[in-house]
Amino acid sequence: MTMSETDHRADGAPGLAPEHGRAGMVLCALVAVALVALVAQIAIDHGGRQIRIGEGGMAEEPAVPYGEPAPDFALPALDGTEVSLADYRGQVVLVDFWATWCGPCIEELPHIETFHRQYADSGLRVLALSTDMDDDAVQPFIDENDYTFTVLHADDAVQHAYGVTGIPVVYLVDRQGRVRWHRVGFGPGGEEDIGRELEKLLDEPVEAPTAAAGETPG
């Protein structure tokens, strides 16, 4: 830098010319933007809520405590039929909240499909609840990727019931309809954690229905 490119401060020491000071400010701003882009949790305005994209599994407290009944829901599937969580009592259910615009969700879904195909005969059912605001974007995405699990359109009520503030989020529900495991976000190796927990639940014996008061078990 030549002296013609600098100003002199009052103490006689050379200082940066105004244009260099502005360039430095712009550079700092760009660096700040880049750092924000590297943050794993990205907040997105989604229908009046802040939905975070989770790039790694996060140890957050589930909205439904482990061992408590999973909140029931009845939601429309892609073909318009209504599907209820209660319909799958006696089976292990993987409930996955996701969206077509969510990068970690896109990475996770092929593994969800693998679980669906691998464990269906063992009693696993997958309910993939789309949080997309544009419902019309969901069917083409499912067709393009040849996914065969059940896809439902999530409403605000079910997202609130399950405390969904970040996606993807997985809840595992046991054969008695109780929440047993939960994970927000998805990163490398996350499918191994899900698979391990699924196998535990699928290996559990099916409990006989409890007789109502006054009834004699058959």
N, C-alpha and C positions, 0 to 999 in steps of 0.2 A: 504494500500500500504506500503510495507517495504522499508527500505533505499536501499536495493539492487535493487529495481525497479526504483530508481530515480538517477538523476545526480545532482551535486552541481554546482550552478551558481558561478560566480566570487565573488559575495558578500557573499557567504557561504550559501545562502538559497537553499533548495532543489528544483530542477526543474524536469519536466517530462523527462523521457528518450526519445530518438528519436523515438522509436517505438510507444510510447504513443502519441507523437506529430503527427505522421502520422495517427494514429487511429482517433485522434480528427479531422484532416482535412477531412478524409474520411467520418466521421459522419456528419460534416458540409455540405459536398457535397450532402450526401443523403437527409438531411433535405431540402436543397435548391431544389433538384429535386422534393421532395414531395410537396413543396409549389407551385412549378410551375404547378404540376399536378392538384392542387386544383383551379387554376385560371379558371374562368368561360369561358373565351374566349381562345380557343386553335387554333393556326394558323397551317394550313396544306397546304403543297405545292400541288396545284391542277391545273395541266396543265399550269404551269407558273404563276399562280395567288396564292395569299394567301387567302384561304377561312377559315373563323373562324366558329367554332361551337358555337352557342349561346344557353346556358342552361337557360337563363331567358330572358323575353321580354325586349328589349332595346329601349330607346327613342332616336333613331337616325333620323336625317333629311332624308326624302325619296329622292331618286334621281329624282323622278317625283313629283313636288309640288302638294299638294291637289287641286283638281279642274281642273287640267290640263289633257288633253287627255292621256290615257295610251298608251305607245308605242305599235304599232301593231306588230305582229309577225306571221309567218307561219312556223310551226315546225312539224316534223314527229311524229305520234303517234306510239304506240307499234306495231300496225298492219301494219304500213307503210303508212297509209293515212296521208295527210297533213291537219293540223288543224290551223285555223287562229283565233286570238282574235276577229277580226272584224265579224266573223261568229256569234258571240253571242251578237251583239248589240241589245239592248232592254231587256237584261237579266242582272242580277247581276252576276259578275264573281269573283271567288276567285282564284287568281293566287298564287301558292305555289312553291317556289324553295326549293328543298330538295335533299337528297342523301341516298342511302342504308346504307352507312357507318357512318351516322351522328346520334348519340344517341338521341339528342333532336328532330330530325326529326322523328325518329321511335316512340317517345312518342307522337308527335303531330298528326301523320297521322291517328290513329284511330278516333280522334275527327273530322278530316277533312272528313273522311268517314261518320261519323254520320251526319254532316251538309249536306253532299251530299244527303244522303238518306232522311233526314228530310225536307229539303227545296227545293228539285228538283221541286216539283209541284208548288212551289211559285215563281219559276223563277231563282233559283240559279244554276249556272254551275261552276264546279270545274275543273281547269286546273293545274295539278300537274307536274311541270317542273323539271325533273330529271337532276341533275348536275353531275351524275356519269360519270367518264371517260370510264368505262367499261359498254357499253350499254347492254351487254348480261346478266349483273347481275340484271337488273331491272325487266324483266318479271317474273323470278322465285320468286322474292321478292313480287311482286304484287299478284301473284297466291297464294303464301303461306299464305298471309294475307287476301285473299278474298276481295281486294279493287275493287270497281266498278267505281270510278271516272276516268276521262280521264287523261292519263299519256302521256306526251310529252318528247322528248329528247331536253334539252336546249342546244343551241350553245353559243359560246362566245359573239356573237352580242347581243342576248337578255339579257344575264347576264350583259353586259356592259350598255345596255339601261336602265335597272332597278337598276343599281348600286349595284349589288350583290357582297358583300365582306364577308358576313356571312350568314350562313344557320342554321335553316330554316328562310325564309323570306316570309311573306304573304303580298300581295297587294289585296285590295278590290276595284273593278271597278264597278261603278254604271251603270244603264241602258243606260246612254248616253255615256258610254265609258270613263268616267273620273275617275281618281284615287281619292278615298275618304278616304282611311285608309291604314295603313302600320305598320308592326311589324317585327322586327328582333329578332330571338331567341324564345325559348319556355320553360316555367317553370310551376310549379303547378298553376292551376287556369287560365292559359293562354287561354284555350278554352272558358272560360266565357267572356273574352274580345272580342274574335273573334265573338262569338255567338251574343253578344249584338250589335256589329256594323253591323253584317249581318242583324239582324232583323230591324234595322233602315233603311237600304237601301232597303230591300224587302218591307217595308211598304210605301215607297215613291211611289207616283202615276207615272204611265208611261206617259212621256211627248209625245205629238203628234209630229211627224216629222215636222221640220221647212220647209216651202215651199221655193223653190229657187226663186231668184229674177225674177220677171215677171210672176211667176206662181200664179194661184189662188187656194187656199187650197180647196180640195174637201169636 
